[in-house]
Amino acid sequence: MLVSIIVTEVVRPKPINWRSSYTSESKIPFGGYVLYNELPTLFSKSKIEKVEESVYDFMVKRDSTLKSNYLLINNNIQLDKQETNKLLDYVASGNNVFIAASSLSYFLKDTLNIEMASEYSLVEDTVTVSLTNKKFSNQKFEFIRGASKTHFSSVDTINTTILGNVKYIKDNTISIAKKETITAANFIKTTFGKGSFYIHTTPEAYSNYYLLKRNKDYIANTFSYLDDSLLYWDDYKKSGRVVIDSPMRFVLNQTSLKWTYYLTMVGLLLFVIFRAKREQRIIPVIKPLENSSVEFARTVGTLYHQNKDYTNLINKKLNYFLAELRNRYFIDTSNLNEKSIHQLAAKSGKPIDEVKKLIEYILYLKNKSVHNDQDIIELSKKITAFKK
């Protein structure tokens, strides 16, 4: 069942994502991938830079000596008071801001003295847009899916110029037969200080879907009001901007890695479920501890023998042997005398002559200052004979 589900999910075509995104890397219908990659063609004489931080942070860091255009495209542009003030200062100093959004923040609308209105309906009707300039007046462009019915309901007539209109049919909720055609401004130019705001209420026109529907001329016509200065593309104020605070943000942002992570977690869960049954614990085989004393002694003896340090080797061998006598026979080896010889012979069961020769040889070696290889060989023979 699990394999069947996985194969089905992998093989079946992915449903189209109709959500708004407008980011430069988004390839969904209402993304901004096509427009961003076409900007070098539309602005062939302009340098294009991507902005991936807030308006306030960017305006603080930018080079104010360069004249530029700032491009903001999203279904909703919300700016706080500080961001609005920075954007107003930017335009007042002689720069231009192009905004395509069906909703703007209150601070910006209040300063520019403009109002916007939207028409909502359950049925997607065709929205027709056009430009007022005589060069473009004969061109009309239709948007049949997902286009917002947003227009300007009030503008500052002194500082504002209407550059384009939108036309759509308004639904009459009282009588279905009666439908009103609305024609209103959807593209304006508002001067502010030495610069201008260009505001468009149909951001869907700048999406991948409609650019691939051969509406590139309309986009080029609206952008023709901007000069050839440096162009900033805002990629921060976007609905599709991915914000993941998790340490796993890179894994979760990659489709293949994300599914690998999820399948691993599911597999571990299934493993725990099916392996949680009570089972007889395997009785471990405990091996008896090996006596490595002999091997250790041989290793140490070989080391000292190679260095020809016979005196040190004899001392070590005597210390180990005397310690063994103390632990096994409980004999005081600090002072070896006749009493020690009789005790050792009685407890070990060895002849007293043999024990006496061994103790006398041990005392002989202790009193000797320099030793040779024959001394260590003879000592080893006597100890080995005693242990048999």
PyMOL commands that set and color helices and strands:
alter all, ss='L'
color gray80, all
select helices_A, chain A and resi 2-11+33-42+55-61+81-92+106-112+203-206+208-211+216-223+249-253+255-275+293-307+310-329+338-348+352-367+373-387
alter helices_A, ss='H'
color red, helices_A
select strands_A, chain A and resi 48-51+68-73+96-100+115-119+127-131+140-143+149-154+160-170+180-192+195-200+230-234
alter strands_A, ss='S'
color yellow, strands_A
deselect
rebuild
show_as cartoon
